[in-house]
C-alpha cells in the first residue's frame, strides 16, 4: 500500500508580520494559517502552499489587496487601531476582514497566543462574515471598530 498524497490545505487566516512569533506557533498545529514569508508546509496530510506575500517587509498597501483576493481573515496587532484612520480606510476600501489584538496584554508571544486562544471561537466565527470589518480582540472581548465612510 502506497502512502496517501497530501491534499491542498484551505488557508483561511493571514497572520500579519507584527505577529510572526504567533504565526510560527500556529502553523505547527493548524494548516489553515499563513504569514508573510511562509515557505508553506505539510500538516495532517494537508499541504499549505507558500504565502502569496513573500516577505514580512512587504508594505501594507501591497499585501492588503493580495490577502483580500484570497479572502483570508487578517490577524494583526495594533493597540491604537482607532487612531489609524488610513489603515481603517484601506480595510474599508479593500473589503478586508481584520482582527487586531488590541490589548497591551499582547506584548509577548505567549500573551498573544493566550489572547488569540481565549477569543478563538469568536474569531473563527468571523470567517462567515463578509467584509469590510475590523474587530479589536482582548482576552475577554471582541468588539467592532467603526470604519466610517468618508474621506480622511
C-alpha positions as CSV (number, residue, x, y, z in Angstrom):
1,X,0.0,0.0,0.0
2,X,1.5,3.3,-1.0
3,X,1.2,6.3,1.3
4,X,-1.6,8.8,0.7
5,X,-0.5,12.0,-1.0
6,X,-1.2,15.2,0.8
7,X,-4.2,17.4,-0.3
8,X,-4.1,21.1,-0.5
9,X,-4.8,23.0,2.7
10,X,-7.5,25.6,2.7
11,X,-5.7,28.7,4.1
12,X,-8.2,31.0,5.9
13,X,-6.1,33.1,8.2
14,X,-3.3,35.6,7.4
15,X,-1.2,36.5,10.5
16,X,0.5,39.8,9.9
17,X,4.2,40.5,10.2
18,X,3.9,42.1,13.6
19,X,2.8,38.7,14.9
20,X,5.4,36.4,13.3
21,X,6.2,34.5,16.5
22,X,2.5,33.7,17.0
23,X,2.2,32.8,13.3
24,X,5.1,30.3,13.5
25,X,3.5,28.7,16.5
26,X,0.1,28.4,14.9
27,X,1.3,26.8,11.6
28,X,2.6,23.9,13.8
29,X,-0.9,23.0,14.8
30,X,-3.2,24.4,12.1
31,X,-2.9,24.0,8.3
32,X,-5.2,27.0,7.5
33,X,-2.8,29.7,8.7
34,X,-0.2,31.6,6.7
35,X,2.0,34.6,7.3
36,X,4.3,36.8,5.2
37,X,7.3,34.8,4.1
38,X,5.7,31.5,5.0
39,X,7.5,28.8,3.0
40,X,4.5,26.5,3.2
41,X,4.4,23.1,4.8
42,X,2.5,19.9,5.4
43,X,0.4,19.1,8.4
44,X,-2.1,16.4,8.9
45,X,-1.6,15.3,5.3
46,X,-2.6,18.7,4.0
47,X,-0.1,20.8,2.2
48,X,-0.1,24.6,2.8
49,X,1.4,26.5,-0.1
50,X,4.0,29.2,0.3
51,X,2.3,32.5,1.2
52,X,1.5,34.8,-1.6
53,X,3.1,37.6,0.4
54,X,6.7,36.8,0.0
55,X,8.3,38.7,2.9
56,X,7.5,40.4,6.2
57,X,9.0,43.6,4.6
58,X,6.1,43.9,2.1
59,X,4.2,47.1,2.8
60,X,0.6,47.1,3.9
61,X,-0.6,48.8,0.6
62,X,0.9,45.9,-1.3
63,X,-0.1,42.9,0.8
64,X,-3.6,44.0,1.7
65,X,-5.1,43.5,-1.8
66,X,-3.4,40.1,-2.1
67,X,-4.8,39.0,1.2
68,X,-8.3,40.3,0.3
69,X,-8.2,38.5,-3.1
70,X,-7.5,35.3,-1.2
71,X,-10.4,36.0,1.2
72,X,-8.1,35.4,4.2
73,X,-9.1,36.8,7.7
74,X,-6.2,39.1,8.8
75,X,-4.9,38.9,12.4
76,X,-2.7,41.7,13.4
77,X,-1.6,43.6,16.5
78,X,-2.5,47.3,16.9
79,X,-3.2,48.8,20.3
80,X,-4.4,52.0,18.8
81,X,-6.3,51.0,15.7
82,X,-9.0,53.7,16.3
83,X,-6.3,56.3,15.7
84,X,-5.0,54.9,12.4
85,X,-7.6,56.4,10.0
86,X,-5.5,55.5,6.9
87,X,-5.4,51.8,7.9
88,X,-9.1,51.8,8.6
89,X,-9.8,53.4,5.2
90,X,-7.6,50.8,3.5
91,X,-9.6,48.0,5.2
92,X,-12.8,49.6,4.1
93,X,-11.7,50.3,0.6
94,X,-10.4,46.7,0.0
95,X,-13.3,44.9,1.8
96,X,-10.8,43.4,4.2
97,X,-11.7,41.3,7.2
98,X,-9.4,42.0,10.2
99,X,-9.0,41.2,13.8
100,X,-6.5,43.2,15.8
101,X,-5.0,42.0,19.1
102,X,-5.5,45.4,20.6
103,X,-4.7,44.8,24.2
104,X,-1.4,45.8,25.9
105,X,-1.6,42.2,27.2
106,X,-0.4,41.0,23.8
107,X,3.1,42.2,24.3
108,X,4.8,38.8,24.1
109,X,4.5,35.6,22.0
110,X,2.9,33.7,24.9
111,X,0.5,36.6,25.7
112,X,-0.5,36.8,22.1
113,X,-1.2,33.1,22.0
114,X,-3.2,33.3,25.2
115,X,-5.3,36.2,23.9
116,X,-5.8,34.5,20.5
117,X,-6.9,31.2,22.1
118,X,-9.2,32.9,24.5
119,X,-11.1,34.5,21.6
120,X,-10.6,31.6,19.1
121,X,-14.2,30.6,18.7
122,X,-15.4,34.1,18.2
123,X,-12.6,34.9,15.8
124,X,-13.2,31.7,13.8
125,X,-16.9,32.6,13.5
126,X,-15.9,35.8,11.7
127,X,-14.9,33.7,8.7
128,X,-18.6,33.6,7.8
129,X,-19.0,37.4,7.9
130,X,-18.4,39.4,4.8
131,X,-16.0,42.4,4.9
132,X,-15.1,45.0,5.4
133,X,-14.7,44.9,9.2
134,X,-12.2,45.3,12.0
135,X,-12.6,43.7,15.4
136,X,-10.5,44.5,18.4
137,X,-9.7,41.4,20.5
138,X,-8.7,41.2,24.1
139,X,-8.8,38.2,26.3
140,X,-12.4,38.9,27.4
141,X,-13.9,40.9,24.5
142,X,-14.2,41.0,20.7
143,X,-15.7,44.4,19.6
144,X,-16.2,46.0,16.3
145,X,-14.2,49.1,15.3
146,X,-16.2,51.8,13.5
147,X,-15.0,52.0,9.9
148,X,-16.6,55.3,9.0
149,X,-17.4,56.0,5.3
150,X,-15.9,59.4,4.4
151,X,-12.5,60.7,3.4
152,X,-9.7,61.2,5.9
